[in-house]
Amino acid sequence: PLPTCTDPPVPPAHRWPGWRASQEAGPNADTRLTHAFRLCTSRRPDAGELKTLHRLLEQSRQEFAGSPKNAAQVAFNDPKNPVPLPSGSSMTDLAAWSAVARALLNLDETLTKQ
């Protein structure tokens, strides 16, 4: 079977589209979400997809803001020895972007590239 981002050896991979979007796409959430979506699917999201991604990002930020320990576990491979955060990012923000990236990496469209 094809491993996905929910399989044990793969979870660190789900951090990188969010990390790259925060580094390469500027401070605007729309451009970051579009960039992360394009990294995973090779196309731009439509308006409905972008709205869904915004909702996921905001819900994830709220959830991780209330649970710093969970945010550290999602944001870093080893929360006791975290890597430097991207400029202008917080651990909560990186964890929220990781949640978005995980959703993108598990899309059928990402996994099959048809």
N, C-alpha and C positions, 0 to 999 in steps of 0.2 A: 504494500500500500504506500501511497504517496504521503510523506510526512507533512503535517501542517504546523502552523504556529502554536497549536495547543499541545503538540507532542513534546515530551521532556527535553530532548537535545536542542530544540529549535527556539525556545522563548527569547534568548538574547537577540535573535535576528529581528524580532518585532520592534526593537528600539530604533533601528537605523533609519527607516523612512521618516519617522518623526524628527529624529536628530538632524538628518540631512535637510528636511524642510525648514527647520528653525535656523539652520546655518546658511542655506542657499536661497531661500525665497523671501527674505525680508521679514519685517515685523507684523505685517497684515495677515490676519487669520485666513482670509479668502485665498491669498496667494500661497500661503503655506499649505492649506488643505488641497488646493489644486495641484501644487507641486508634488505632494505626497501621493495623491491619487494617480498622477501621471507616472510617477516612479513605479507604481505597482501595476497599472493597467495599460499604460502607453496611450492614454487618451485623457481629454479634459472631462471632469464630471459635469453632468447636466445640473440644472437649477435644483431639482429635487434631491439629487445625490449630495450636492453641496450643503443644502439645508439640513439633511440627515447627519452629515459629518459635523456641522456646527453644533447640532444638538448633542451628539455624542461627546464632542470636545468639552462643551460646557458642563454636561452631567459628570464627566470624568473629573474635571477640575474641582467641582463641588465635592465629589466623593473623596478624592485624594486630599483635599484641603482639610477634611475632617479626620483623616487617618494618615499622618505622616509616616508611620511605620510601613503601612501598605504601599504608600507612594515610593518609599525608598526601595522596597523589594521589586516593584515594577520598573522603576527608573534605572536601577543599577544591577549588574551581575552580582556584585558583592557589596551590599550596603555598608559594610564596615570599612571598605576601601573604595569609596566612590571615585569615578573618573571626574575630571572637571566638567562643570555644566557649560553648555553653549552660552555665549554672551547674552545677557539679558533674560536668561531662563532660570526658573526655580525648579526644585525637585518635583514639586506638585505639577508644574507645567510640563516637565519632561515626562512624568508618569501619564498625564492625560494624553499627550501626543503619542506615547507608546500604545495606549489603548486604541487610539484612532488607527495607528499603523497596524496593530494586530488585526483589527477589523478589515482593513484594506487587504492585508496579506492573505486573509482567509476567504476573500470573495471568490466565487466560482470563476469569475472572469480573470482573476489574477492567477489562480491555480491552473487553468486550462489554456489561457492565451489563444482562444479561437478567433 
